[in-house]
Structure formats: structure tokens, C-alpha cells
Amino acid sequence: MHIRPRHIASAALLMALLPHAALAQQSIITAVPGCSFDTGQINAGCVPAFLAHIIRFVFGLSGAFAVIMIVIAGYQIALAKVFNRDRSEGFTRLRVAVVGFILCACSWFIVDFIVQSLAFG
């Protein structure tokens, strides 16, 4: 297999641009003055920040779960012939995982909008 310089340049450009896409959205987690969960100094203004931390954690877990399901589906599709099974199980798992990931991302944007508008003005 011969790797062309054009492929290397395309991969390098893609890797250089990926961090910029990840930083496109402003985080809903902001520092609230007077809030320290480590020392226990909490007031009513800390609740939205705490909820934002919980929401970020839950959506991170669901995204990781979707990626794991996509990998498992790939193995099911790739190894179906080896175990004399139907590949449709893998394609079904892949379709459900991708749709679940899309729903998770859309719900993240909805929750982010609600938290931003209600809690942070």
C-alpha cells in the first residue's frame, strides 16, 4: 500500500482543524463567584453551575456509550461471516447507536439553550 503525500497533507490539515471545531461552542459551565464545592461554600447562584456540571457529565457518559455501541456494531458487521451469522444485527445496532447519538447531541443543544437562557441571562 502506497501512501501518497496528498493523503498525508489532507490528514495533517484535518487534524489541525479538529480542535477548532471542538472549541466552537461556548461552555455552559462558568465560574460563579462565591461558589466552591470543595470547601462547601454554596449559595443559590451555585445551583445552575452545579446542574451544568451534572448535565455535562451525563451527556458525556451517553456519548461514550454511543461510541462503544458503534465500535461493537462494527465488530459484529466485520465478524459476521466468521461466525456464520447475519450482518443485519450489526447494521441494526449501528443504526440505533447513531440515531441515539444524534438524539443525545440534539438534546444537549436544547438543554444548553434552556440552562443558558434561564440561569445565566
N, C-alpha and C positions, 0 to 999 in steps of 0.2 A: 504494500500500500504506500503510495507516494503522497506526501503532504505538500501541497503547493504553498508558496509564500502568500498567495492571496488568502488562503484559508487561515493562515496564522495571523495575518493582519486583520481579518474580519473578526477572529476570536479575540484578539487583543483590544480592538475597538469596542466590541460588545462588553468585555469585562471592564473596560474603562468607563462605560456609560451606565452600567448597572447600579453602582452606588448612587448616582444622581437620581435615578428613578425611585430608589428606596427612600430618598430624602424629600420627595415631592410633597408629602402631606405633613402638615404641622401636627405635632403630637398633642393629644388632649391632656396629657399629664404635665401640669405646670406646678412650680413650687408655690405653695401658699405660705405667706409669712405667718409665723407663729405656730406652724404645724410641724411636729416632729413625732413620728410614730415610734422612733427609737426610745425617746425619753418619756413619752406619754403625754406630751403637751398637745392636746387636741381641742379644737373648738368647732363651732358649727361650719365654719368655712373649710374645714378639712374633709368633710363628708364627700363632696364632689371629687376631690383628688383621690380619696381612698377608693371610691367607686370606679374611677378611671383606671386605677391600678388593677382592680379586680377584673374589670371588663377586658383590659389588655391581656391579662393572664389567661382568662377563659378562652378568648379568641385565638390566642397563641397556641393553646392546647388543641383546640379544634382544628386549626390549620395544620399542626403537626400530625394529628390523627389522619387528616385527609391525605397528606403526603405519604404516610405509611401505607394507607389503603391503596394509593396509586402504585406504589412500589410492589405491593403484594399482588395486585392485579396484573402488573407487568410480568411477574414471575409465573402467575397462573397461565397467562397467554403464551409465554415462551416455553413453558414446560408441559403444555397440554399434550403435545404429540408424544412426549417421552412416557407419560403415564397413561396413554390411551384414553384421554378424556376430551370432552368437548371444550373448545376455546370460548364458547359463549358465556361460561361462568366468569371468566376473566374480563371479558368485554362488559358484562353487566356490572361487575364490581368497579371497573374503571369508570363507566358512565355515572354510576351512583356517587363515586368519590369525587369526580369532577363537578357534578351538579351540587353536591354538598359543599364543596369548597367555594363555588361561586355564590351559593346562598349565604355561606358564612361571611364572605367578603362584602356582599351587599348589606347584610345585617350589621356588619361592623360600621359601614358608612352611615347607616341610619342611626345607630346608637351614638356614633361620634357626633353627628349633627345634633341630636337631641341633647346630649351632655353639653356640647359647646353652647347651644342656644339657651338652655335652662340655667346652667351652672356658672358659666363664665361670661355671660352677657351676650 
